[in-house]
Amino acid sequence: GGAVAIQFCSGTGKDRDGEGPKFSMAGMVLACPSTRMEDREAQIASLSVPIFLAWAKDDTVLPFEQCAPLDAELRRRTTGATICVSVEVGGHRIDLMAAGDEGLASRLVDWPDLALGPLAKLGSAALPPSASKSGSGAAEAAAEAAAETPAVAPTRAGAFDLSGMM
């Protein structure tokens, strides 16, 4: 799931025909992702798009303790904002996380507009690390950025790690 999405979006992954991505990324959503991969640090560093990371504290497949180190690693990238939202319940399923947390559900709905608009323009400085703790500051910071930044073309593109749906 998450490792494959990161590899593919970093340009190092290959599809079934042995070819890399033939598109440009606008943003990425990772839900409690596994990031076991070769050269993880370099692959994550090469991601230049905004990334939305969601994790449930009751995940028994990939423990929540893996969230903070991954969030920190994503924030060290030289380009690309990171929003990290943790929720109390949902296990390893993004649908259950969103169903149990209206704030997360709302942020997921707003994500394409944020990734294509204000976060795309602000780069890595878009959100302070403090917005990561519960995700509560992320919406406010993104709303402020959105109010100050004109919208971009209405193109929709991105990558979703759907392994959390299984």
C-alpha positions as CSV (number, residue, x, y, z in Angstrom):
1,G,0.0,0.0,0.0
2,G,1.9,3.0,1.3
3,A,5.3,1.8,0.3
4,V,4.2,1.1,-3.2
5,A,2.5,4.5,-3.5
6,I,5.6,6.3,-2.2
7,Q,7.9,4.3,-4.6
8,F,5.6,5.0,-7.6
9,C,5.1,8.7,-6.8
10,S,8.8,9.2,-6.1
11,G,9.5,8.1,-9.7
12,T,11.4,5.0,-8.5
13,G,8.4,2.6,-8.7
14,K,7.4,0.7,-11.8
15,D,4.0,-0.4,-13.1
16,R,3.2,-3.9,-14.4
17,D,4.8,-3.0,-17.7
18,G,8.0,-2.0,-15.9
19,E,7.6,1.7,-16.5
20,G,7.5,4.6,-14.1
21,P,4.8,7.2,-13.7
22,K,3.6,9.0,-16.8
23,F,1.9,11.8,-14.9
24,S,2.7,14.7,-12.6
25,M,1.6,14.4,-9.0
26,A,-0.5,17.1,-7.3
27,G,-0.7,15.5,-3.9
28,M,-0.8,12.3,-1.9
29,V,-2.9,10.8,0.8
30,L,-1.3,8.1,3.0
31,A,-3.5,6.3,5.6
32,C,-1.5,4.4,8.2
33,P,1.0,3.4,5.5
34,S,3.7,0.7,5.6
35,T,6.9,2.3,4.5
36,R,9.2,-0.7,4.5
37,M,11.2,-0.2,1.3
38,E,14.7,0.0,0.1
39,D,16.2,3.5,0.2
40,R,13.2,4.8,2.1
41,E,14.9,8.1,3.1
42,A,15.8,9.1,-0.5
43,Q,12.4,8.1,-1.8
44,I,10.5,10.1,0.8
45,A,12.9,13.1,0.2
46,S,12.2,13.0,-3.5
47,L,8.4,13.5,-3.0
48,S,7.8,17.2,-3.7
49,V,4.0,17.3,-3.5
50,P,1.8,18.1,-0.5
51,I,1.1,14.9,1.6
52,F,-1.8,14.2,3.9
53,L,-1.0,11.5,6.5
54,A,-3.8,10.0,8.6
55,W,-3.4,7.4,11.3
56,A,-5.7,5.9,14.0
57,K,-4.3,5.4,17.5
58,D,-6.0,2.0,17.7
59,D,-4.4,0.6,14.5
60,T,-3.2,-2.9,15.3
61,V,-1.8,-3.7,11.9
62,L,0.8,-0.8,11.8
63,P,1.2,0.7,15.3
64,F,0.4,4.4,15.8
65,E,3.9,4.8,17.2
66,Q,5.2,4.7,13.6
67,C,3.2,7.9,12.8
68,A,5.4,10.5,14.5
69,P,8.7,9.4,12.9
70,L,7.1,9.3,9.4
71,D,5.6,12.7,9.9
72,A,9.0,14.1,10.9
73,E,10.6,12.5,7.9
74,L,8.0,14.0,5.6
75,R,8.4,17.4,7.1
76,R,12.2,17.3,6.5
77,R,11.6,17.3,2.7
78,T,12.8,20.5,1.0
79,T,9.5,20.9,-0.9
80,G,6.0,19.8,-0.3
81,A,3.8,20.5,2.7
82,T,2.7,17.8,5.1
83,I,-0.6,17.6,7.1
84,C,-0.8,14.9,9.7
85,V,-4.1,14.0,11.3
86,S,-4.4,11.4,14.1
87,V,-7.7,10.1,15.2
88,E,-8.6,7.9,18.2
89,V,-10.4,5.1,16.4
90,G,-10.6,3.5,13.0
91,G,-8.0,0.8,13.1
92,H,-6.2,0.3,9.8
93,R,-9.1,1.5,7.7
94,I,-9.4,5.1,6.4
95,D,-13.2,4.7,5.9
96,L,-13.7,3.8,9.6
97,M,-11.3,6.6,10.6
98,A,-13.3,9.1,8.6
99,A,-16.6,7.7,9.8
100,G,-15.5,8.1,13.4
101,D,-14.0,11.6,13.1
102,E,-15.9,14.3,11.3
103,G,-12.8,16.5,11.3
104,L,-10.8,13.9,9.3
105,A,-13.7,13.3,6.9
106,S,-14.0,17.0,6.2
107,R,-10.2,17.4,5.7
108,L,-10.2,14.5,3.2
109,V,-13.0,16.2,1.2
110,D,-11.0,19.4,1.2
111,W,-7.7,17.8,0.4
112,P,-7.7,18.0,-3.4
113,D,-8.4,21.8,-3.3
114,L,-5.7,22.4,-0.7
115,A,-3.1,20.3,-2.6
116,L,-3.8,22.0,-5.9
117,G,-4.2,25.5,-4.4
118,P,-2.5,27.1,-1.4
119,L,-0.4,24.1,-0.3
120,A,1.0,23.7,-3.8
121,K,2.2,27.3,-3.7
122,L,3.5,27.4,-0.2
123,G,5.8,24.4,-0.3
124,S,7.3,22.9,2.9
125,A,6.7,26.0,5.0
126,A,2.9,25.7,4.6
127,L,2.1,24.2,8.0
128,P,4.0,24.3,11.2
129,P,5.0,21.0,12.9
130,S,2.7,21.9,15.8
131,A,-0.3,21.4,13.5
132,S,0.6,17.7,13.3
133,K,-0.2,16.7,16.9
134,S,-3.9,16.3,16.5
135,G,-4.6,17.8,13.2
136,S,-6.6,20.5,14.8
137,G,-4.3,23.3,13.7
138,A,-4.0,22.0,10.2
139,A,-7.4,23.1,9.1
140,E,-7.0,26.6,10.5
141,A,-3.5,27.0,8.9
142,A,-4.7,25.7,5.6
143,A,-7.8,27.9,5.7
144,E,-5.6,31.0,6.3
145,A,-3.4,30.0,3.4
146,A,-6.4,29.5,1.2
147,A,-7.8,32.9,2.0
148,E,-4.5,34.5,1.1
149,T,-3.8,32.5,-2.1
150,P,-5.7,32.6,-5.3
151,A,-7.0,29.3,-6.6
152,V,-5.2,27.4,-9.4
153,A,-6.7,25.6,-12.4
154,P,-9.3,22.9,-11.5
155,T,-7.2,19.9,-12.4
156,R,-7.7,16.9,-10.1
157,A,-4.8,14.5,-9.7
158,G,-3.2,12.6,-6.8
159,A,-2.3,9.3,-5.2
160,F,-4.2,7.5,-2.5
161,D,-2.9,4.6,-0.5
162,L,-6.1,2.5,-0.3
163,S,-4.5,-0.4,1.5
164,G,-6.3,0.9,4.6
165,M,-9.6,-0.1,3.0
166,M,-8.8,-3.8,3.3
